Amino acid sequence: MAARRYRFGGFEADAATGELRRQGVRVRMHAQPFQVLMMLLERPGEVVTREEISKELWPDGTFVDYEHGVNSAVNRVREALGDKANSPRFVETLARKGYRFVAPVERIGESPVAADVVEASAAGEAVERRFWLATPEDLPRSSHVVVRTLFVLLQVMYVAFYVGALANLGEINELLSPLSYARAAFLVIVVTAAVLIPVRVFLVCMVLFRAPRARHKFLGIWPGLVVMDLLWALSPALLLHHINMGLAIAAMALLVYSPFAQRALMLMGAAES
């Protein structure tokens, strides 16, 4: 085994000593699960097949129940990392194919630029490294059903905003009329609402039908989506004929957090990686 060290999500794995440590404290792990972990860390983001794991763990001619043996080794890896198969933060299962390490990985001793960082997409990778955005390791573990339901409800909320705005264009036009840029603001509302309705429907369908690489796709469009969501965080101001300014400001403050909540829910397992 190559003498390499890897750092990921508060863990550090040293191939030379065969040790896994979490924040400096050694985590007990037997030799075979550690071999599997190293295979995954050496190829972050790539699929490591069950056949490759079998050949690494057992030389040709060795009789063993490969299916059970590989499952057991991967389960021991997940136990050591505190990971779950149904909402993976580190080791993702690809049905009938193998396994993939999905968390960011740094090879110790290399510059940050050369480190192997794996995330859903190039856009997702860029924002993942910014300190003000949560990484998968920063987020709590929760039921897939819970995070998926919350994600879908947020999309339904936005669709309700868009439909409500398009259904009351006359009232909105009257509300905006005192502004010097009323026509431009009116056009922005109409165009973004019309465009974002199918986008929200797409996100709901993608999550409900468990589309492959849904997390990858969401993180790819998230930088653009967050701009639109922050723009629509001003939408409570369109209801000033029905609510007072204080309530509108409170609603705006909550909506500013909404795009970041959607991203967090996606990283917590609202959809497949």
Secondary structure, 3 states (H helix, E strand, C coil): CCCCEEEECCEEEECCCCEEEECCEEECCCHHHHHHHHHHHHCCCCEEEHHHHHHHHCCCCCCCCHHHHHHHHHHHHHHHHCCCCCCCCCEEEECCCEEEECCCCEECCCCCCCCCCCCCCHHHHHHHCCCCCCCHHHCCCCCHHHHHHHHHHHHHHHHHHHHHHHHCHHHHHHHHCCCCCHHHHHHHHHHHHHHHHHHHHHHHHHHHCCCCCHHHHHHHHHHHHHHHHHHHCCHHHHHCCCCCHHHHHHHHHHHHHHHHHHHHHHHHHHCCC
